[in-house]
């Protein structure tokens, strides 16, 4: 089968339109980017991923600040998700949802990309400066705190059983989400035969994720955390089933594809809220069990989980595609198309369902129990 080729001018245009998505799980997959742009271009883009570490660190810092002290569950549900809400607005909605359109509006190609990068850098510096300036400079020391050694991290993980289960359920859920974002380009290009549908899916999904985070406090107030996480684990499989059906029946139907994206990412928005609150509860539980707060260890694990799952799913996706005879820029075989369908819809649904099984059977930090934990570590428990 003869492989299609494109001109250098077309390749340059595609690079300018998609460069903003490099290094992201929901962006251009590294394998596809290498085939399209060449190793040198992708190697350059990969070196820029160090900026992404700064972003993750800043979100982690905000979460640690928000959860530095034990607070009641109802208040935590309102406060803890604030960093994630604004992070999703910036990352998922503005960058992933409208990044290409913004670059075009700022002049397109290199000029638009350069201007957009400058705006992002200036915004990042300004917002971090506001945070640093307004944080308290001094703290009242109640005693000499012993510094944690590296080996103590493993002791914390070993003795805090709920930390292990929280990490596992977040890991399983993230495998599902990373699989969706990593396979989306292949799915719409080779199964739906319409790469343009990726934009409709991503824009609607990005808006829905922010909405999911915004409604999280209301959902937990009206229902409970347990039911909020049930919704977070139910909506994505429903949306993926719809996407799978649309792919067979009407693969070019943009409205139904957008609806599927909305259902999936509303659920993931709720999960982001749940995960942040779960980890904050695990910090309180760790103090309850060990007598020491270890928010640094707990929240750092979340960033580590995201990085590990992104690397693992990217490797697995490439392996499966190669195993089923994937040929870039060509009509794919039925076996390859079916493998893409499984990676896009079935594998994520299974990962999310397994996450709920772990939550249901092993995670015990419910609302009532956490009230007792907070009362105890705050010195308000009845003697």
JOWO-V153513 format. One line per field, one symbol per residue. ss: DSSP state (a for helix, b for strand, c for the rest). Layout:
ss->???
//
This chain:
ss->cccccccaaaaaaaaaaaaaaccccccccaaaaaaaacaaaaaaaaaccaaaaaaaaaaaaaaaaaccccccaaaaaaaccaaaaaaaaaaaaaaaaaaaaaaaacccaaaaaaaaaaaaaaaaaaaaaaaaaacccccccccccccccaaaaaaaaaacaaaaaaaaaaaaaaaaaaaaaaaaaaaaaaacccccaaaaaaaaaaaaaaaaaaaaaaaaaaccaaaaaaaaaaaaaaaaaaaaaaaaaccccaaaaaaaaaaaaaaaaaaaaaaaaaaaaaaaaaaaaaccccaaaaaaaaaaaaaaaaaaaaaaaaaaaaaccccccccccaaaaaaaaaaaaaaaaaaaaaaaaaaaaaccccaaaaaaaaaaacccccc
//
